[in-house]
């Protein structure tokens, strides 16, 4: 696996409970800063679908 560069939203500031994302050549990886060893691997299509669903409010309660 290539070296992953993790990024978190600027809204998190120095918070320690934030989502983190790393984009690789063939996958997108997602983790929580609270559980950095628990990493989900998504295909680029799955990532686009997830981002679209979030933007469309599909997870809002």
Helices and strands as residue ranges (DSSP letters): E 7-8, G 10-12, E 19-23, E 28-32, E 35-42, H 44-55
